[in-house]
Amino acid sequence: MNAEEIRTKTEDELKKLLLDLRKAQLNARFQKTQGTLENTAQVRVTRRAIARVKTELGARKGGEAAPKAKAPAKKAAKAPAKKTKAKKAA
């Protein structure tokens, strides 16, 4: 499933597709642990298809193609440590 096919679907179709892909992912994980999964690359393909669908749903909901990462917060400069007088030995 490529991005072109995903863009042409309605929101309800995308939600149904997302549900189907998650079920397929669950089944593939079970098969992988049991050792019966023949095509191990299918796990990765399914995971990426889920990401594409979720990205498209988010774009339609939020109005932008992909959520932007937050800029890292700048740390405030630390105040210099106070100097204390050394105690004299008695």
Secondary structure, DSSP 8 states (H G I E B T S, - for coil): --HHHHHTS-HHHHHHHHHHHHHHHHHHHHHHHHT--S-THHHHHHHHHHHHHHHHHHHHHHSSSS------------------------
